[in-house]
Amino acid sequence: MRVKRGDTVLVIAGDDKGKRGKVVQVRDGGKKLIVEGINLVWKHQRPIRRASEAGRIQKSAPIDRSNVMVVCPHCDKPTRGRTKFLDGRKVRSCHRCQEPLDVV
């Protein structure tokens, strides 16, 4: 299923299994996701300018889309998702409750 920026996802594999977060960025044509608070790594950064922060900085690293499931905002459960047509448009919908995931 296609994952978009702003979706809430549940991690189903890896060190952060069971955690939820919001998708901040989609990379590599939708294959990698940066999720808020998930897959945190330490980056050692040197100061480049005076305003630049130096030292150890914790940031989110990309996670593969196969390791997450979209959480339905209506039933609050992870879903595989389906696509269906509403008013002549193709929209993502929840597999469990049949409600659209996208704002129509």
N, C-alpha and C positions, 0 to 999 in steps of 0.2 A: 504494500500500500504506500502511496505517496505521502510523505511527511512534509509539512509546511512550517515556516517560521511562525512561532506563536502557539503551536500545538503543545499540549501537555502529553508527555510520554512516560511510560513505565519501562525501566531497564529490566530485561528478562535474562541477560547473561553477563558474566564478568564480575569484577570486584564490587560493583555498585548494584548488584542484582536486588530488585525489590524497591529501589528508590524511584521517586518521581521528580520530574523537572520540566521546565519550559524550554522549547527549542529556541535558541538565540540566533543560530546561523545554519544554513544548509550549504554544504560544499561539495565539490566534485560531481556536479550534476545530480545531487540528491543522494549520493552514496554515503557521505559522511555528514554527521550532525554535531554541532556544538550545543550541549544541553547545560543549562544553568545549574551549577553545583554538582555536576556529575563528571567523573573521570578527571579529577583535579591533579595537576602535576606542578612541580616546583621548577621555575625558570630562574637561572642565575643571570642577572642582567647588569651590565656596566652602565654607568651614567654617560649619556651621549651629550646632553645639554644640561644647563643648570636646573631646568624645570623637570627633567626626566628623573623618574624614580629608579634608584639603584638597589641592588641587593637581591634577596630571594623573594620572588613574586609568585604567588600561587594563582594559576589560571586553569580554565577548562580546556582539555584537549579533545580532539574530534573522536567520536564513537561511531561505529558502523551502524547503518540503519537496520541491519538484520538483528541487532541486539536490543531493539526497542519495539514497543507496541504503543499505538496511539490510544489515549484514554478518552472515552466518550464523555462529553460535558453533561449529557442528560442522565445517563445511568451510572456514571462515575466508575466504569469498569473498562479494562483494556479490551480492545477489539481489533480484529483483523481488518475489518472494514470492507465495504462493497462500494461499487459505483452504481448510481441509478440516475434516471432522467427526471428532473423536476422543472416544469415550465419550459421544456425544450433545452435545458442545460444539463450537462453532466456534473453531478455533485457526489462527494464522498459521503457515505452513510454508515451508521453503526450496524454491525452484523446482528447484535442482540436486540436492540430496541427499534431498529429501522429509522431512527431519527437522523436527519442530515448533520454531518460534522461541520460543514461550512455554513457561514451566515448567508442566507438567501436574500 
